[in-house]
Amino acid sequence: MVGELAFVGLGLHDDLGISLRGLDEVKRADIVFLELYTSLLPGFSLERLEKASGKTLNLVSRRELEENEAEVLLVAKNHRTVLLVPGDPLIATTHIALRIKAEKRGIKTRVIHGSSVLSAVIGLSGLHNYKFGKSVTIPFPNDTPSETPYSVIAQNRKRGLHTLCLLDIKVEDRRYLSVRDALRELLRVEEKRKKLVVTEGTLVVGISRAGSSEPAVRSGLVRDVLDYDFGEPPHSLVFPGKLHFMEAEALRVLAGAPEK
């Protein structure tokens, strides 16, 4: 029997985000694995998805997936196997590495895409997706703040482009970087670099729980967004570059940005 490994996206918020095609893949699989460490799914119900699919979902950790002899690969050698992944399956490099390993071992792989935070956050912001430059992750604070996000924002802005900032998460430790803490980190770097890239007067968009029925979207100056309560995670940030008049109107109407 020839095995295969299908990467199936779960979407952004709960078990209802999986596509009909993805659900069909789960129902037809011999073995189903599930990882929940690459992103947070606040409303996810393991029991509900098991009931809907009629399958047992085997939870795997980052360590288990990154092992050279990962159980997923051993099973997929001779069985129809599915790996359920938050969001869109191949956004995380962990899964790309796993797919490469599978193909090198003669295991056929397929991808059933799901909703991605990249498109969801951009859509909620009201900004034009083709005007975004390089995206970046803002890590958790430490004694020496990372200057990479600051530099990426500066490079994009120089070209008139918007910057999507994903905020660090550690699902297994239940730690999620907030909009407030991410902005504070960028202000710490500003104090050192003094390039006027991220100041209290910089326009920014904060977004939380993209993909849920109740996302929070707020645009304003950094000093004002710092005080806004975005509620439960996950959180994201967008730093606008040069604005088209429609983008400016979208920020005012959809995200409460100031008139000027």
C-alpha positions as CSV (number, residue, x, y, z in Angstrom):
1,M,0.0,0.0,0.0
2,V,1.4,3.4,-1.0
3,G,1.0,6.1,1.7
4,E,0.5,9.8,1.5
5,L,0.5,12.9,3.7
6,A,-2.0,15.6,3.3
7,F,-1.5,19.0,5.1
8,V,-5.0,20.4,5.9
9,G,-5.5,24.0,7.1
10,L,-7.9,24.5,10.0
11,G,-8.5,28.2,9.5
12,L,-8.1,30.9,12.1
13,H,-10.4,30.7,15.1
14,D,-12.1,27.4,15.8
15,D,-12.8,23.9,14.4
16,L,-15.5,25.4,12.1
17,G,-12.8,27.1,10.0
18,I,-11.8,23.9,8.2
19,S,-13.0,23.8,4.6
20,L,-15.4,21.1,3.3
21,R,-12.6,19.7,1.2
22,G,-10.4,19.6,4.3
23,L,-13.1,17.9,6.4
24,D,-13.5,15.3,3.6
25,E,-9.8,14.6,3.7
26,V,-10.0,13.9,7.4
27,K,-13.0,11.6,7.0
28,R,-11.2,9.5,4.3
29,A,-7.8,9.4,6.2
30,D,-6.5,6.3,8.0
31,I,-4.7,8.3,10.6
32,V,-5.1,12.0,11.6
33,F,-2.5,14.1,13.4
34,L,-3.1,17.6,14.8
35,E,-0.7,20.3,15.9
36,L,-1.7,23.4,17.8
37,Y,1.6,25.0,18.6
38,T,2.2,27.2,15.5
39,S,-0.8,29.4,16.1
40,L,-3.7,30.0,18.6
41,L,-7.2,28.8,17.8
42,P,-9.2,30.3,20.7
43,G,-12.5,28.5,20.0
44,F,-11.1,25.2,18.9
45,S,-12.9,22.1,20.2
46,L,-11.1,18.7,19.7
47,E,-14.3,16.8,20.7
48,R,-16.5,18.7,18.2
49,L,-14.1,18.1,15.3
50,E,-13.7,14.4,16.2
51,K,-17.5,14.1,16.3
52,A,-17.9,15.8,12.9
53,S,-15.2,13.8,11.2
54,G,-15.7,10.4,13.0
55,K,-11.9,10.3,13.5
56,T,-9.6,10.3,16.5
57,L,-7.2,13.3,16.3
58,N,-3.7,12.5,17.6
59,L,-2.1,15.7,19.1
60,V,1.6,16.1,18.2
61,S,4.1,18.6,19.6
62,R,6.8,20.7,17.8
63,R,9.5,18.3,19.0
64,E,7.6,15.3,17.7
65,L,7.1,16.8,14.3
66,E,10.7,18.1,14.0
67,E,12.3,14.7,14.8
68,N,14.1,13.1,11.9
69,E,12.0,9.9,12.4
70,A,8.8,11.7,13.2
71,E,5.8,9.4,13.8
72,V,3.9,11.3,11.1
73,L,6.4,10.3,8.5
74,L,6.6,6.7,9.7
75,V,2.8,6.3,9.5
76,A,2.5,8.2,6.2
77,K,4.8,5.7,4.5
78,N,2.1,3.1,4.3
79,H,-1.2,4.9,5.2
80,R,-3.4,7.8,4.1
81,T,-2.4,10.4,6.6
82,V,-3.6,13.9,7.4
83,L,-1.8,16.5,9.5
84,L,-4.2,19.3,10.7
85,V,-2.5,22.7,11.0
86,P,-3.8,26.0,12.3
87,G,-4.3,28.7,9.6
88,D,-2.8,27.8,6.1
89,P,-0.6,24.7,6.3
90,L,2.7,25.8,4.8
91,I,3.0,29.3,6.4
92,A,5.2,27.8,9.2
93,T,8.6,26.6,8.1
94,T,8.2,23.5,10.3
95,H,5.7,22.1,7.9
96,I,7.7,22.9,4.8
97,A,10.6,21.0,6.3
98,L,8.3,18.1,7.1
99,R,6.9,18.1,3.5
100,I,10.4,18.1,2.1
101,K,11.3,15.1,4.3
102,A,8.2,13.2,3.2
103,E,8.8,13.8,-0.5
104,K,12.5,12.7,-0.2
105,R,11.2,9.4,1.3
106,G,8.9,8.8,-1.5
107,I,5.7,9.8,0.3
108,K,3.2,11.6,-1.8
109,T,2.1,15.0,-0.3
110,R,-0.8,17.2,-0.9
111,V,-2.0,20.6,0.5
112,I,-5.6,21.6,1.4
113,H,-5.3,25.3,2.1
114,G,-7.1,27.2,4.9
115,S,-7.6,30.8,5.9
116,S,-4.4,32.6,6.6
117,V,-3.7,35.4,9.2
118,L,-1.7,37.1,6.4
119,S,-4.8,37.7,4.3
120,A,-7.3,38.1,7.2
121,V,-5.4,40.9,9.0
122,I,-4.7,42.7,5.8
123,G,-8.4,42.5,4.8
124,L,-9.6,43.7,8.2
125,S,-7.3,46.7,8.1
126,G,-8.9,47.9,4.9
127,L,-5.4,48.5,3.3
128,H,-4.6,47.3,-0.2
129,N,-2.9,43.9,-0.1
130,Y,-0.6,44.7,-3.1
131,K,1.0,47.6,-1.2
132,F,2.4,45.5,1.6
133,G,6.2,44.9,1.8
134,K,8.1,42.4,3.8
135,S,6.3,41.1,6.9
136,V,8.0,40.5,10.3
137,T,7.4,38.9,13.7
138,I,7.9,40.9,16.8
139,P,9.4,38.6,19.5
140,F,8.8,38.6,23.2
141,P,10.7,41.3,25.2
142,N,14.1,40.6,26.7
143,D,16.9,42.7,28.0
144,T,18.0,43.6,24.5
145,P,15.0,44.3,22.3
146,S,15.2,43.0,18.7
147,E,15.8,45.7,16.2
148,T,14.8,43.6,13.2
149,P,11.1,44.6,13.2
150,Y,12.1,48.3,13.5
151,S,14.4,47.9,10.5
152,V,11.8,46.1,8.4
153,I,9.2,48.8,9.1
154,A,11.8,51.5,8.2
155,Q,12.7,49.8,4.9
156,N,9.1,49.3,3.9
157,R,8.1,52.9,4.8
158,K,11.0,54.2,2.7
159,R,9.4,52.5,-0.3
160,G,5.9,53.7,0.6
161,L,4.8,50.2,1.6
162,H,2.8,48.9,4.6
163,T,4.2,46.4,7.1
164,L,2.4,43.5,8.7
165,C,3.8,42.6,12.1
166,L,2.9,39.2,13.5
167,L,3.2,39.1,17.3
168,D,5.1,36.3,19.0
169,I,3.2,33.4,20.5
170,K,4.2,30.3,22.6
171,V,1.0,28.3,22.6
172,E,2.5,25.5,24.7
173,D,3.4,28.0,27.4
174,R,0.2,30.0,27.0
175,R,2.1,33.2,26.3
176,Y,0.9,35.7,23.7
177,L,2.5,39.0,22.9
178,S,0.0,41.9,23.0
179,V,-0.3,45.0,20.9
180,R,0.6,47.1,23.9
181,D,3.8,45.2,24.7
182,A,4.8,45.0,21.1
183,L,4.5,48.8,20.7
184,R,6.5,49.4,23.9
185,E,9.3,47.2,22.5
186,L,9.3,49.2,19.3
187,L,9.4,52.5,21.3
188,R,12.4,51.1,23.2
189,V,14.2,50.6,19.9
190,E,13.2,54.1,18.8
191,E,14.9,55.5,21.9
192,K,18.1,53.9,20.8
193,R,17.9,54.4,17.0
194,K,16.2,57.8,16.9
195,K,15.2,57.4,13.3
196,L,11.5,58.5,13.9
197,V,10.2,55.2,12.5
198,V,8.0,54.3,15.5
199,T,7.1,57.2,17.7
200,E,4.1,58.0,19.9
201,G,2.8,60.0,16.9
202,T,3.1,57.2,14.3
203,L,0.0,55.9,12.7
204,V,-0.6,52.2,13.4
205,V,-3.4,49.6,13.2
206,G,-3.9,47.0,15.9
207,I,-6.0,43.8,15.2
208,S,-7.0,40.9,17.5
209,R,-8.8,37.6,16.9
210,A,-8.7,37.9,13.1
211,G,-11.0,35.2,11.6
212,S,-13.4,35.1,14.6
213,S,-16.9,36.5,14.6
214,E,-15.8,39.4,16.9
215,P,-12.4,40.7,15.8
216,A,-11.1,44.0,17.3
217,V,-9.7,46.5,14.8
218,R,-8.4,49.9,15.9
219,S,-6.3,52.5,14.0
220,G,-4.7,55.6,15.5
221,L,-1.5,57.1,16.7
222,V,0.7,54.9,18.8
223,R,0.0,56.8,22.0
224,D,-3.7,56.2,21.6
225,V,-3.5,52.6,20.5
226,L,-1.3,51.8,23.5
227,D,-4.3,52.5,25.7
228,Y,-6.9,50.5,23.6
229,D,-8.1,47.2,25.0
230,F,-7.8,44.6,22.2
231,G,-9.1,41.8,24.4
232,E,-8.1,38.2,24.0
233,P,-5.3,37.0,21.6
234,P,-3.9,36.5,19.1
235,H,-2.9,40.1,18.3
236,S,-1.3,41.7,15.2
237,L,0.0,45.1,14.1
238,V,0.1,46.9,10.8
239,F,2.2,50.0,10.1
240,P,0.8,51.9,7.1
241,G,3.1,53.3,4.5
242,K,1.9,55.8,1.8
243,L,-1.9,55.8,1.8
244,H,-4.3,55.8,-1.2
245,F,-7.3,58.0,-0.5
246,M,-9.5,54.9,-0.3
247,E,-7.2,53.3,2.2
248,A,-7.3,56.4,4.4
249,E,-11.1,56.3,4.3
250,A,-11.1,52.6,5.2
251,L,-8.9,53.3,8.2
252,R,-11.3,56.0,9.4
253,V,-14.6,54.1,8.7
254,L,-13.5,50.6,9.6
255,A,-10.9,51.2,12.2
256,G,-11.7,54.5,13.9
257,A,-8.6,56.3,12.7
258,P,-8.4,60.1,13.2
259,E,-9.5,62.4,10.4
260,K,-6.0,63.7,9.7
